[in-house]
């Protein structure tokens, strides 16, 4: 009798996850209680949770997986105090520190990214926001890359944008601006005090007004609650971001969050499912920290995510592109080609 009751309850929960997928496929917002139910689901429910996420992923992205490459175009030297970041002013992490890479190096790295199968190339700088000289530098790089590699998607991540800067980037041929919300409005002051959540919202909105696609996502595992994850998922949905990287905290010695324990793997997978179900049409990228956070389970991320970074992150290593391609193809997915 007990087993029958447990089976009935499990079936009822599985039906709830299916209804969440149906809502997403109908472009209906996921009610808060249903979003929380995904994050609070028991470990035994992970298969139906991921199945619901996959139903949505398959509708909009099929079996395709987009490979993306990051270029840390300027490392360290950042005046901000973001607690997760090895490049921040409060970090004592042992990392390379250098000024903006020359345009020929940025172009050569783009060329190499294409050789490695990347469809998107993102140039990143550590900064509160870009100077006029930074914007001009990226515009020159973008024009050179666009001339040689017209099909490569170009993204920049350069902090809080000022008036006119997004328009300059768009005119030069940049496709995406990355500026993550990282967490909820409530929790944001716990991870950064030198700028605000509203500063980040404003940059995403400024990029979109300029005709750029918005790449904005989160870092999971910084000490946020389930309510915080639901809040930031809804905020990203309201912004209609086209690209949504789901990062997992990679604790780095010398940073304020350097001693935080890793989340359980199942929690990381549930978070990926939540962002797929709440942002069904967005490219969901299993991003920074996935290798450390997910370990041997990282192939399961592809049931919700349709994109991954390869060959490392800004100051931490990552899965090599050959291993990534093997992982993708061994699961019956296919690498998206240009």
NUGUVEX-476427 format. One line per 8 residues: number of its first residue (from 1); their letters; for each residue x, y, z of N, C-alpha, C. Coordinates in Angstrom, 3 decimals. Example, Ala and Ser with C-alpha at 12.3 -4.5 7.8 and 13.67 -1.06 7.14 Angstrom:
1 = as = 13.190,-5.690,7.800,12.300,-4.500,7.800,13.200,-3.300,7.800  12.850,-2.250,7.080,13.670,-1.060,7.140,12.900,0.030,7.870
END
This chain:
1 = xxxxxxxx = 0.824,-1.200,0.000,0.000,0.000,0.000,0.862,1.256,0.000  1.942,1.243,0.829,2.846,2.390,0.894,3.505,2.616,-0.457  3.939,1.505,-1.088,4.603,1.634,-2.387,3.635,2.177,-3.430  2.395,1.735,-3.388,1.409,2.230,-4.355,1.187,3.724,-4.172  1.126,4.164,-2.920,0.933,5.585,-2.644,2.126,6.399,-3.150  3.321,5.896,-2.907,4.508,6.599,-3.372,4.539,6.674,-4.892  4.128,5.583,-5.556,4.101,5.578,-7.022,3.089,6.586,-7.544  1.935,6.634,-6.904,0.915,7.604,-7.323,1.413,9.031,-7.157
9 = xxxxxxxx = 2.103,9.307,-6.062,2.632,10.655,-5.828,3.698,11.003,-6.867  4.546,10.038,-7.198,5.580,10.288,-8.201,4.957,10.572,-9.564  3.912,9.824,-9.921,3.227,10.064,-11.191,2.576,11.441,-11.215  2.019,11.831,-10.090,1.394,13.156,-10.013,2.427,14.255,-10.211  3.605,14.086,-9.595,4.659,15.085,-9.771,5.160,15.102,-11.203  5.306,13.924,-11.815,5.750,13.867,-13.206,4.766,14.602,-14.107  3.480,14.465,-13.807,2.480,15.190,-14.574,2.629,16.684,-14.418  3.026,17.115,-13.230,3.230,18.551,-12.999,4.386,19.075,-13.843
17 = xxxxxxxx = 5.468,18.307,-13.954,6.596,18.740,-14.768,6.205,18.774,-16.249  5.413,17.803,-16.681,4.952,17.824,-18.075,4.109,19.057,-18.347  3.271,19.421,-17.401,2.451,20.626,-17.590,3.317,21.878,-17.642  4.409,21.874,-16.891,5.337,23.002,-16.957,5.933,23.113,-18.352  6.271,21.977,-18.950,6.787,21.990,-20.322,5.725,22.476,-21.298  4.488,22.043,-21.098,3.407,22.487,-21.976,3.205,23.995,-21.881  3.323,24.539,-20.687,3.224,25.995,-20.529,4.341,26.703,-21.303  5.555,26.173,-21.154,6.695,26.787,-21.837,6.507,26.744,-23.349
25 = xxxxxxxx = 6.027,25.624,-23.855,5.823,25.485,-25.296,4.692,26.365,-25.804  3.801,26.746,-24.922,2.711,27.660,-25.276,3.081,29.116,-24.967  4.335,29.354,-24.586,4.821,30.692,-24.226,4.030,31.293,-23.077  3.613,30.446,-22.153,2.937,30.919,-20.949,3.939,31.008,-19.806  3.914,32.072,-19.030,4.824,32.166,-17.883,4.600,31.005,-16.912  5.682,30.542,-16.338,5.587,29.454,-15.370,5.215,30.034,-14.009  4.076,29.628,-13.440,3.712,30.156,-12.122,4.815,29.890,-11.102  4.897,30.781,-10.129,5.987,30.701,-9.163,6.023,29.359,-8.430
33 = xxxxxxxx = 4.860,28.844,-8.067,4.853,27.588,-7.325,5.374,26.440,-8.178  5.106,26.491,-9.497,5.596,25.435,-10.377,7.097,25.574,-10.615  7.579,26.808,-10.695,9.016,27.022,-10.833,9.756,26.526,-9.588  9.225,26.837,-8.431,9.839,26.360,-7.187,9.777,24.838,-7.089  8.706,24.251,-7.614,8.575,22.797,-7.569,9.688,22.110,-8.353  10.145,22.747,-9.437,11.265,22.188,-10.196,12.518,22.166,-9.336  12.808,23.274,-8.670,14.026,23.370,-7.853,13.951,22.508,-6.603  12.757,22.308,-6.082,12.578,21.560,-4.831,12.222,20.096,-5.066
41 = xxxxxxxx = 12.263,19.652,-6.308,11.885,18.276,-6.619,12.866,17.290,-5.985  12.377,16.121,-5.553,13.275,15.099,-4.984,14.213,14.540,-6.047  15.327,14.004,-5.597,16.309,13.476,-6.543,15.710,12.422,-7.462  14.773,11.640,-6.938,14.155,10.614,-7.768,13.349,11.168,-8.920  13.006,12.454,-8.851,12.240,13.084,-9.924,13.129,13.716,-10.986  14.446,13.594,-10.851,15.320,14.253,-11.817,15.066,13.806,-13.259  14.844,12.509,-13.532,14.548,12.130,-14.919,13.329,12.843,-15.513  12.154,12.887,-14.845,11.038,13.614,-15.456,11.257,15.120,-15.513
49 = xxxxxxxx = 12.025,15.700,-14.580,12.341,17.131,-14.656,13.166,17.417,-15.905  14.195,16.622,-16.135,15.039,16.824,-17.307,14.294,16.484,-18.594  13.390,15.519,-18.524,12.573,15.188,-19.692,11.695,16.371,-20.086  11.127,17.048,-19.091,10.313,18.232,-19.381,11.159,19.324,-20.025  12.358,19.542,-19.478,13.245,20.546,-20.058,13.635,20.170,-21.483  13.897,18.877,-21.709,14.307,18.445,-23.046,13.188,18.629,-24.067  11.948,18.425,-23.653,10.837,18.609,-24.593,10.824,20.026,-25.147  11.154,20.996,-24.295,11.195,22.399,-24.725,12.445,22.657,-25.555
57 = xxxxxxxx = 13.580,22.173,-25.078,14.832,22.344,-25.818,14.722,21.770,-27.226  14.115,20.580,-27.335,14.002,19.921,-28.637,13.109,20.708,-29.592  12.075,21.341,-29.066,11.179,22.108,-29.933,11.926,23.237,-30.641  12.759,23.954,-29.911,13.376,25.153,-30.463,14.788,24.946,-31.000  15.469,23.894,-30.549,16.861,23.726,-30.952,17.186,22.313,-31.447  16.181,21.451,-31.475,16.423,20.104,-31.958,17.521,19.412,-31.178  18.438,18.783,-31.907,19.565,18.092,-31.276,20.861,18.889,-31.417  20.746,20.151,-31.848,21.932,20.960,-32.110,22.577,21.471,-30.811
65 = xxxxxxxx = 23.910,21.521,-30.832,24.678,22.098,-29.726,25.668,23.100,-30.321  25.573,24.329,-29.854,26.463,25.386,-30.344,27.697,25.463,-29.457  28.875,25.457,-30.078,30.127,25.624,-29.346,30.525,27.096,-29.357  30.960,27.591,-28.210,31.365,28.984,-28.061,32.750,29.039,-27.432  33.504,30.068,-27.803,34.856,30.250,-27.275,34.979,31.641,-26.676  35.582,31.706,-25.480,35.859,32.965,-24.796,37.302,33.388,-25.026  37.505,34.692,-25.132,38.854,35.251,-25.156,38.945,36.296,-24.055  39.779,36.048,-23.068,39.980,37.012,-21.985,40.877,38.128,-22.514
73 = xxxxxxxx = 40.250,39.139,-23.094,40.985,40.164,-23.829,41.739,41.128,-22.922  41.314,41.262,-21.671,42.073,42.010,-20.669,41.846,41.341,-19.326  42.906,40.986,-18.645,42.784,40.151,-17.455,43.187,40.913,-16.199  42.372,40.759,-15.145,42.636,41.440,-13.897,42.353,42.933,-14.015  42.918,43.717,-13.101,42.886,45.183,-13.198,41.481,45.754,-13.067  40.552,45.021,-12.471,39.169,45.489,-12.381,38.929,46.178,-11.034  38.261,47.341,-11.026,38.025,48.065,-9.770,36.810,47.581,-8.986  36.026,46.662,-9.537,34.789,46.224,-8.887,35.081,45.154,-7.825
81 = xxxxxxxx = 34.088,44.892,-6.948,34.324,43.962,-5.838,33.451,42.708,-5.903  33.124,42.245,-7.091,32.296,41.048,-7.252,32.959,39.865,-6.541  32.232,39.252,-5.613,32.814,38.270,-4.727,33.226,36.970,-5.374  32.682,36.673,-6.546,32.966,35.413,-7.222,34.168,35.504,-8.144  34.647,36.725,-8.419,35.540,36.948,-9.557,37.002,37.039,-9.142  37.841,36.272,-9.815,39.276,36.282,-9.543,39.960,37.543,-10.051  39.262,38.335,-10.884,39.852,39.539,-11.464,39.452,40.812,-10.718  38.668,40.683,-9.650,38.142,41.853,-8.957,39.210,42.525,-8.101
89 = xxxxxxxx = 38.890,43.743,-7.664,39.825,44.509,-6.839,40.074,43.851,-5.489  39.149,43.037,-5.009,39.298,42.408,-3.689,39.899,41.000,-3.792  40.187,40.546,-4.984,40.733,39.200,-5.166,42.247,39.197,-5.007  42.743,38.162,-4.348,44.190,37.947,-4.271,44.591,36.697,-5.055  43.693,36.236,-5.914,43.964,35.032,-6.701,45.180,35.236,-7.598  45.912,34.161,-7.789,47.104,34.187,-8.631,46.682,33.965,-10.085  46.465,35.053,-10.791,46.007,34.978,-12.187,46.885,35.865,-13.063  46.887,35.607,-14.366,47.586,36.536,-15.275,46.904,37.901,-15.252
97 = xxxxxxxx = 47.693,38.947,-15.337,47.155,40.303,-15.395,47.820,41.016,-16.567  47.001,41.495,-17.492,47.550,42.164,-18.679,46.519,43.125,-19.245  47.010,44.061,-20.018,46.130,45.059,-20.619,45.519,44.524,-21.909  44.750,45.352,-22.577,43.952,44.909,-23.708,44.824,44.309,-24.812  44.440,43.128,-25.255,45.191,42.453,-26.307,45.083,43.241,-27.615  46.143,43.284,-28.405,46.103,44.007,-29.681,45.077,43.402,-30.635  44.595,44.219,-31.545,43.591,43.764,-32.515,44.059,42.529,-33.287  45.289,42.479,-33.802,45.696,41.268,-34.543,45.588,39.997,-33.705
105 = xxxxxxxx = 45.851,40.097,-32.394,45.705,38.908,-31.543,44.245,38.509,-31.390  43.353,39.487,-31.280,41.922,39.183,-31.172,41.416,38.530,-32.454  41.892,38.994,-33.588,41.486,38.421,-34.877,42.039,37.005,-35.023  43.284,36.807,-34.645,43.886,35.474,-34.742,43.153,34.478,-33.850  42.748,34.932,-32.662,42.003,34.052,-31.767,40.635,33.705,-32.333  40.008,34.642,-33.030,38.725,34.361,-33.686,38.906,33.309,-34.774  39.973,33.447,-35.521,40.272,32.487,-36.586,40.464,31.086,-35.992  41.180,31.025,-34.881,41.423,29.753,-34.222,40.129,29.166,-33.655
113 = xxxxxxxx = 39.245,30.039,-33.151,37.961,29.563,-32.618,37.148,28.860,-33.700  37.155,29.406,-34.893,36.420,28.793,-36.002,37.014,27.429,-36.347  38.329,27.333,-36.340,38.991,26.051,-36.609,38.543,25.004,-35.604  38.286,25.443,-34.367,37.870,24.518,-33.309,36.357,24.273,-33.300  35.672,24.763,-34.301,34.251,24.466,-34.433,33.328,25.447,-33.745  33.860,26.573,-33.271,33.021,27.538,-32.568,32.118,28.284,-33.534  30.896,28.527,-33.082,29.954,29.354,-33.834,29.884,30.761,-33.249  30.329,30.918,-32.002,30.331,32.235,-31.376,31.668,32.460,-30.681
121 = xxxxxxxx = 32.122,33.694,-30.793,33.407,34.107,-30.218,33.140,35.339,-29.371  33.496,35.260,-28.092,33.196,36.345,-27.160,34.489,36.932,-26.597  34.659,38.229,-26.795,35.814,38.962,-26.277,35.396,39.647,-24.980  36.153,39.399,-23.912,35.767,39.831,-22.569,36.876,40.688,-21.973  36.469,41.768,-21.288,37.448,42.551,-20.530,36.972,42.701,-19.095  37.920,42.763,-18.189,37.606,43.050,-16.792,37.568,44.564,-16.646  36.425,45.088,-16.208,36.272,46.540,-16.083,34.920,46.854,-15.479  34.801,48.037,-14.899,33.470,48.521,-14.528,32.669,48.786,-15.786
129 = xxxxxxxx = 33.320,49.384,-16.746,32.700,49.678,-18.026,33.780,50.083,-19.004  33.481,50.056,-20.301,34.511,50.341,-21.296,34.758,51.840,-21.468  36.002,52.184,-21.715,36.345,53.541,-22.104,36.025,53.730,-23.583  36.083,54.964,-24.041,35.902,55.228,-25.471,36.962,54.491,-26.285  38.184,54.429,-25.734,39.258,53.723,-26.438,38.977,52.224,-26.511  38.400,51.650,-25.448,38.034,50.230,-25.470,37.018,49.953,-26.577  35.990,50.792,-26.650,34.949,50.604,-27.653,35.537,50.706,-29.052  36.396,51.685,-29.274,37.024,51.837,-30.587,37.893,50.625,-30.923
137 = xxxxxxxx = 38.563,50.084,-29.906,39.421,48.912,-30.104,38.586,47.704,-30.528  37.479,47.465,-29.825,36.627,46.333,-30.179,35.948,46.545,-31.521  35.631,47.780,-31.856,35.031,48.052,-33.162,36.014,47.717,-34.280  37.284,48.077,-34.100,38.282,47.730,-35.110,38.434,46.219,-35.223  38.474,45.541,-34.078,38.592,44.085,-34.107,37.388,43.452,-34.778  36.194,43.952,-34.453,34.976,43.380,-35.033,34.945,43.547,-36.550  35.319,44.715,-37.015,35.302,44.929,-38.472,36.286,43.989,-39.163  37.454,43.801,-38.567,38.445,42.908,-39.177,37.964,41.463,-39.156
145 = xxxxxxxx = 37.379,41.038,-38.045,36.875,39.662,-37.945,35.711,39.454,-38.903  34.805,40.417,-38.959,33.633,40.296,-39.821,34.034,40.193,-41.285  35.083,40.911,-41.691,35.559,40.854,-43.077,36.068,39.464,-43.421  36.798,38.860,-42.489,37.413,37.558,-42.752,36.489,36.391,-42.442  35.662,36.533,-41.405,34.829,35.428,-40.912,33.383,35.908,-40.790  32.708,36.100,-41.914,31.391,36.734,-41.875,30.312,35.933,-41.155  30.493,34.627,-41.012,29.452,33.796,-40.396,29.654,33.581,-38.903  30.757,34.054,-38.363,31.040,33.865,-36.945,30.234,34.865,-36.116
153 = xxxxxxxx = 29.509,34.378,-35.121,28.789,35.277,-34.217,29.792,35.942,-33.282  29.671,37.263,-33.136,30.599,38.025,-32.305,29.887,38.573,-31.088  30.534,38.413,-29.940,29.991,38.884,-28.670,31.091,39.639,-27.921  30.706,40.697,-27.225,31.644,41.365,-26.332,31.035,41.439,-24.944  31.900,41.406,-23.950,31.483,41.562,-22.563,32.456,42.559,-21.944  31.981,43.787,-21.750,32.908,44.837,-21.325,32.356,45.696,-20.192  31.374,45.177,-19.452,30.873,45.888,-18.297,29.701,46.799,-18.611  29.531,47.805,-17.791,28.373,48.697,-17.874,28.552,49.658,-19.046
161 = xxxxxxxx = 27.637,49.610,-19.991,27.745,50.427,-21.203,27.195,51.830,-20.978  27.864,52.803,-21.592,27.400,54.177,-21.565,26.644,54.526,-22.830  26.143,55.734,-22.881,25.364,56.196,-24.027,26.177,56.101,-25.311  25.562,55.523,-26.332,26.165,55.468,-27.651,27.130,54.322,-27.864  27.571,53.679,-26.789,28.578,52.628,-26.955,28.009,51.383,-27.608  26.806,51.004,-27.231,26.187,49.828,-27.846,25.972,50.064,-29.334  25.574,51.268,-29.705,25.345,51.583,-31.118,26.646,51.463,-31.918  27.750,51.919,-31.342,29.039,51.804,-32.023,29.411,50.347,-32.246
169 = xxxxxxxx = 29.201,49.526,-31.241,29.506,48.102,-31.364,28.641,47.446,-32.433  27.371,47.794,-32.445,26.450,47.213,-33.438,26.869,47.601,-34.848  27.207,48.843,-35.053,27.615,49.309,-36.382,28.875,48.603,-36.853  29.757,48.264,-35.908,31.016,47.599,-36.264,30.835,46.129,-36.603  29.669,45.552,-36.277,29.423,44.154,-36.622,29.308,43.210,-35.449  29.289,43.743,-34.220,29.062,42.897,-33.048,27.601,42.436,-33.054  27.373,41.182,-32.692,26.019,40.619,-32.660,25.415,40.632,-31.259  26.221,40.277,-30.248,25.736,40.095,-28.878,26.547,40.950,-27.914
177 = xxxxxxxx = 25.889,41.451,-26.895,26.573,41.993,-25.724,26.220,41.112,-24.539  27.256,40.639,-23.844,27.044,39.854,-22.634,27.143,40.747,-21.404  26.141,40.657,-20.550,26.197,41.331,-19.253,25.248,40.568,-18.340  25.795,39.701,-17.522,24.973,38.812,-16.704,24.301,39.561,-15.556  23.058,39.170,-15.255,22.432,39.643,-14.024,23.029,38.937,-12.819  23.467,37.726,-13.005,24.156,36.897,-12.005,23.251,36.331,-10.924  22.362,37.127,-10.367,21.484,36.630,-9.315,20.286,37.564,-9.207  19.512,37.402,-8.150,18.299,38.206,-7.985,18.612,39.607,-7.473
185 = xxxxxxxx = 17.650,40.486,-7.608,17.773,41.831,-7.051,18.012,41.767,-5.536  17.273,40.896,-4.843,17.399,40.795,-3.393,18.804,40.413,-2.965  19.386,39.430,-3.664,20.665,38.864,-3.244,21.862,39.637,-3.788  21.652,40.495,-4.771,22.775,41.119,-5.464,23.742,41.847,-4.530  23.255,42.634,-3.545,24.205,43.343,-2.663,25.123,42.420,-1.866  24.768,41.147,-1.758,25.620,40.212,-1.027,26.833,39.784,-1.847  26.796,39.998,-3.161,27.925,39.573,-3.993,28.677,40.735,-4.617  28.077,41.944,-4.602,28.748,43.102,-5.190,28.178,44.380,-4.589
193 = xxxxxxxx = 29.071,45.317,-4.259,28.612,46.595,-3.702,29.049,47.799,-4.528  29.909,47.592,-5.518,30.445,48.725,-6.280,29.593,49.119,-7.478  28.611,48.312,-7.802,27.575,48.720,-8.747,26.298,47.991,-8.365  25.203,48.309,-9.025,23.900,47.801,-8.599,23.296,46.851,-9.617  22.301,46.160,-9.159,21.495,45.310,-10.039,20.878,46.141,-11.157  20.411,47.342,-10.815,19.808,48.203,-11.836,20.817,48.630,-12.889  22.093,48.780,-12.513,23.127,49.071,-13.507,23.185,47.955,-14.551  23.058,46.731,-14.077,23.136,45.591,-14.998,21.893,45.521,-15.893
201 = xxxxxxxx = 20.732,45.720,-15.301,19.501,45.752,-16.101,19.610,46.815,-17.185  20.109,47.999,-16.809,20.191,49.110,-17.757,21.100,48.784,-18.931  22.199,48.070,-18.677,23.104,47.712,-19.772,22.448,46.729,-20.735  21.738,45.736,-20.198,21.034,44.786,-21.066,19.996,45.533,-21.918  19.258,46.419,-21.297,18.242,47.177,-22.033,18.878,48.101,-23.075  20.004,48.703,-22.736,20.690,49.594,-23.686,21.167,48.802,-24.906  21.696,47.609,-24.676,22.144,46.775,-25.792,20.978,46.418,-26.710  19.854,46.057,-26.123,18.708,45.661,-26.927,18.158,46.858,-27.732
209 = xxxxxxxx = 18.132,48.033,-27.121,17.648,49.214,-27.853,18.528,49.525,-29.061  19.810,49.182,-28.949,20.736,49.438,-30.056,20.643,48.389,-31.152  19.804,47.382,-30.962,19.659,46.334,-31.967,20.589,45.165,-31.783  21.286,45.126,-30.645,22.138,43.989,-30.321,21.320,42.908,-29.632  21.729,41.664,-29.795,21.102,40.579,-29.054,21.701,40.558,-27.645  20.859,40.279,-26.663,21.302,40.294,-25.273,21.707,38.902,-24.819  22.906,38.821,-24.267,23.397,37.597,-23.629,23.519,37.911,-22.147  22.651,37.332,-21.342,22.653,37.636,-19.914,22.176,36.417,-19.153
217 = xxxxxxxx = 22.907,36.089,-18.103,22.562,34.885,-17.362,22.875,34.989,-15.888  23.269,33.876,-15.303,23.355,33.749,-13.856,24.614,32.987,-13.449  24.897,33.079,-12.149,25.865,32.185,-11.510,25.111,31.472,-10.400  25.054,30.165,-10.481,24.338,29.349,-9.506,25.326,28.844,-8.457  24.942,28.906,-7.191,25.774,28.328,-6.143,26.532,29.337,-5.303  26.095,30.607,-5.320,26.787,31.644,-4.550,26.186,31.841,-3.159  25.186,31.032,-2.826,24.517,31.188,-1.540,23.103,31.700,-1.663  22.629,31.799,-2.896,21.265,32.265,-3.160,20.244,31.203,-2.740
225 = xxxxxxxx = 19.004,31.612,-2.598,17.915,30.692,-2.286,17.212,30.276,-3.572  16.316,29.302,-3.446,15.477,28.930,-4.588,14.640,30.106,-5.048  14.149,30.892,-4.117,13.373,32.075,-4.490,14.205,33.034,-5.331  15.486,33.174,-5.004,16.352,34.053,-5.791,16.488,33.553,-7.221  16.651,32.246,-7.394,16.774,31.694,-8.742,15.487,31.893,-9.540  14.356,31.704,-8.901,13.085,31.918,-9.584,12.941,33.392,-9.974  13.357,34.290,-9.093,13.257,35.722,-9.384,14.124,36.121,-10.571  15.374,35.652,-10.594,16.247,36.066,-11.689,15.827,35.385,-12.992
233 = xxxxxxxx = 15.288,34.173,-12.925,14.766,33.531,-14.135,13.630,34.354,-14.723  12.749,34.859,-13.854,11.646,35.691,-14.327,12.154,37.010,-14.887  13.182,37.598,-14.255,13.732,38.862,-14.736,14.350,38.703,-16.116  15.055,37.607,-16.331,15.648,37.361,-17.653,14.570,37.110,-18.691  13.478,36.449,-18.278,12.361,36.269,-19.188,11.721,37.593,-19.566  11.570,38.493,-18.588,10.981,39.802,-18.869,11.862,40.617,-19.809  13.182,40.437,-19.722,14.105,41.134,-20.616,14.166,40.493,-22.001  13.592,39.312,-22.122,13.605,38.572,-23.394,15.037,38.418,-23.930
241 = xxxxxxxx = 15.912,37.928,-23.082,17.292,37.741,-23.526,17.342,36.607,-24.548  18.162,36.797,-25.552,18.288,35.776,-26.591,19.244,34.662,-26.195  20.184,34.963,-25.320,21.219,34.012,-24.936,21.356,34.064,-23.418  21.328,32.886,-22.766,21.284,32.856,-21.302,22.310,31.849,-20.778  23.509,32.321,-20.428,24.504,31.411,-19.849,24.188,31.084,-18.392  24.161,29.819,-18.072,23.998,29.367,-16.687,25.378,28.922,-16.210  25.987,29.786,-15.396,27.294,29.487,-14.813,27.103,28.835,-13.451  28.069,28.043,-13.045,28.076,27.422,-11.726,29.320,27.928,-10.994
249 = xxxxxxxx = 29.141,28.396,-9.779,30.275,28.973,-9.072,31.461,28.012,-9.055  32.575,28.518,-9.528,33.850,27.810,-9.414,34.631,28.537,-8.319  34.607,28.018,-7.086,35.271,28.725,-5.993,36.776,28.841,-6.261  37.279,30.076,-6.216,38.681,30.336,-6.520,39.364,30.881,-5.282  40.467,30.255,-4.897,41.227,30.720,-3.732,41.595,32.190,-3.913  41.383,32.965,-2.862,41.718,34.376,-2.919,40.542,35.272,-3.214  39.376,34.673,-3.475,38.157,35.451,-3.685,37.245,35.296,-2.471  36.338,36.256,-2.236,35.443,36.146,-1.084,34.593,34.877,-1.068
257 = xxxxxxxx = 34.308,34.321,-2.233,33.507,33.104,-2.298,34.371,31.859,-2.522  35.649,32.007,-2.282,36.585,30.927,-2.593,36.418,29.674,-1.766  35.741,29.771,-0.627,35.574,28.591,0.222,34.154,28.049,0.211  33.320,28.541,-0.664,31.950,28.016,-0.731,31.964,26.579,-1.249  31.175,25.697,-0.645,31.098,24.318,-1.156,30.345,24.276,-2.476  30.650,23.283,-3.273,29.929,23.096,-4.528,28.508,22.625,-4.240  27.581,23.027,-5.093,26.220,22.514,-5.002,26.185,21.048,-5.392  25.221,20.283,-4.879,25.022,18.933,-5.395,24.735,18.952,-6.897
265 = xxxxxxxx = 25.197,17.931,-7.581,25.008,17.857,-9.039,23.528,17.979,-9.406  22.667,17.299,-8.668,21.238,17.332,-8.997,20.676,18.755,-8.916  21.164,19.553,-7.969,20.702,20.939,-7.862,21.116,21.741,-9.089  22.312,21.489,-9.576,22.777,22.189,-10.781,21.910,21.827,-11.989  21.575,20.557,-12.122,20.746,20.125,-13.245,19.329,20.671,-13.125  18.797,20.724,-11.902,17.474,21.304,-11.711,17.468,22.784,-12.092  18.567,23.496,-11.781,18.654,24.914,-12.147,18.644,25.070,-13.659  19.381,24.225,-14.375,19.360,24.283,-15.840,17.948,24.053,-16.371
273 = xxxxxxxx = 17.251,23.089,-15.789,15.882,22.813,-16.218,14.987,24.018,-15.965  15.154,24.665,-14.808,14.340,25.839,-14.507,14.520,26.924,-15.557  15.769,27.231,-15.929,15.994,28.312,-16.883,15.502,27.940,-18.274  15.529,26.661,-18.621,14.933,26.256,-19.904,13.418,26.425,-19.878  12.779,26.024,-18.800,11.319,26.076,-18.723,10.797,27.503,-18.579  11.602,28.399,-18.040,11.159,29.785,-17.863,11.611,30.696,-18.996  12.581,30.241,-19.776,13.082,31.016,-20.921,13.183,30.079,-22.123  12.041,29.596,-22.599,12.052,28.466,-23.540,12.740,28.740,-24.871
281 = xxxxxxxx = 12.663,29.984,-25.366,13.230,30.283,-26.682,14.678,30.764,-26.619  15.184,31.001,-25.416,16.556,31.492,-25.277,17.561,30.368,-25.493  18.723,30.732,-26.051,19.830,29.789,-26.057,20.299,29.635,-24.611  20.201,28.438,-24.076,20.674,28.177,-22.723,22.068,27.561,-22.831  23.037,28.215,-22.222,24.417,27.742,-22.309,24.861,27.201,-20.949  25.301,25.959,-20.938,25.950,25.423,-19.745,27.353,26.003,-19.737  27.577,26.979,-18.847,28.733,27.849,-18.981,29.770,27.591,-17.891  30.386,28.657,-17.396,31.511,28.541,-16.486,31.233,27.637,-15.304
289 = xxxxxxxx = 32.206,26.813,-14.968,32.095,25.937,-13.818,31.376,24.633,-14.066  30.874,24.391,-15.285,30.085,23.166,-15.489,30.920,21.907,-15.290  32.177,21.970,-15.703,33.015,20.786,-15.575,33.221,20.419,-14.112  33.475,21.427,-13.278,33.709,21.185,-11.853,32.415,20.819,-11.142  31.349,21.555,-11.442,30.085,21.366,-10.719,29.379,20.071,-11.094  29.438,19.695,-12.364,28.676,18.541,-12.841,29.508,17.267,-12.930  30.805,17.396,-13.095,31.647,16.207,-13.170,31.210,15.256,-14.270  31.083,13.977,-13.923,30.723,12.973,-14.923,29.299,13.144,-15.437
297 = xxxxxxxx = 28.494,13.931,-14.734,27.099,14.132,-15.151,26.939,15.270,-16.145  28.034,15.914,-16.554,27.845,17.094,-17.402,27.184,16.799,-18.752  27.260,15.591,-19.316,26.476,15.357,-20.529,24.980,15.579,-20.328  24.479,15.371,-19.116,23.055,15.561,-18.859,22.644,17.024,-19.001  23.600,17.932,-18.912,23.282,19.349,-19.092,22.684,19.614,-20.460  23.045,18.782,-21.445,22.570,19.009,-22.810,21.083,18.715,-22.974  20.472,18.079,-21.983,19.026,17.871,-22.051,18.268,19.183,-21.874  18.903,20.159,-21.238,18.287,21.481,-21.074,19.010,22.546,-21.888
305 = xxxxxxxx = 20.332,22.446,-21.951,21.146,23.463,-22.619,21.408,23.075,-24.069  21.483,24.083,-24.926,21.789,23.823,-26.331,23.125,24.421,-26.741  23.908,24.871,-25.754,25.166,25.536,-26.066,26.142,25.332,-24.919  27.432,25.273,-25.240,28.472,25.131,-24.223,29.699,25.932,-24.633  30.484,26.333,-23.648,31.807,26.883,-23.911,32.802,25.730,-23.999  33.824,25.922,-24.821,34.900,24.937,-24.919,36.241,25.640,-24.736  37.229,24.853,-24.336,38.612,25.316,-24.205,38.798,26.384,-23.133  38.014,26.307,-22.070,38.288,27.127,-20.902,37.494,28.407,-20.821
313 = xxxxxxxx = 37.704,29.093,-19.698,36.945,30.297,-19.376,37.924,31.457,-19.217  37.636,32.397,-18.354,38.493,33.581,-18.266,39.786,33.296,-17.518  39.673,32.720,-16.328,40.886,32.395,-15.563,40.867,30.965,-15.055  39.935,30.155,-15.530,39.853,28.749,-15.119,39.817,27.859,-16.354  40.342,26.640,-16.242,40.337,25.736,-17.394,38.952,25.150,-17.633  38.777,24.539,-18.782,37.510,23.895,-19.108,37.728,22.735,-20.064  36.638,22.154,-20.487,36.691,20.996,-21.378,37.246,21.398,-22.744  38.193,20.612,-23.244,38.739,20.861,-24.566,37.709,20.594,-25.652
321 = xxxxxxxx = 37.882,21.247,-26.795,36.847,21.141,-27.830,36.724,19.730,-28.382  37.817,18.973,-28.472,37.727,17.604,-28.984,36.908,16.728,-28.030  37.174,16.848,-26.743,36.395,16.086,-25.765,34.933,16.526,-25.775  34.708,17.819,-25.969,33.334,18.325,-26.003,32.573,17.749,-27.190  33.213,17.711,-28.344,32.560,17.161,-29.533,32.239,15.682,-29.323  33.178,14.956,-28.730,32.940,13.539,-28.441,31.754,13.375,-27.502  31.692,14.207,-26.465,30.589,14.140,-25.521,29.263,14.417,-26.214  29.232,15.456,-27.028,28.000,15.832,-27.719,27.520,14.703,-28.621
329 = xxxxxxxx = 28.422,14.182,-29.430,28.029,13.184,-30.420,27.723,11.834,-29.787  28.342,11.518,-28.656,28.086,10.225,-28.013,26.666,10.148,-27.461  26.033,11.294,-27.235,24.662,11.326,-26.727,23.624,11.438,-27.839  24.073,11.440,-29.084,23.136,11.555,-30.193,22.801,12.993,-30.558  23.517,13.949,-29.961,23.366,15.341,-30.360,24.330,15.636,-31.507  24.241,16.806,-32.071,25.127,17.164,-33.172,25.654,18.576,-32.972  26.923,18.767,-33.275,27.541,20.087,-33.157,27.003,20.974,-34.272  26.561,22.151,-33.894,26.032,23.101,-34.881,27.155,23.633,-35.733
337 = xx = 26.984,23.569,-37.025,28.031,24.019,-37.957,27.658,25.375,-38.553  28.677,26.084,-39.023,28.453,27.388,-39.614,27.861,27.309,-41.005
END
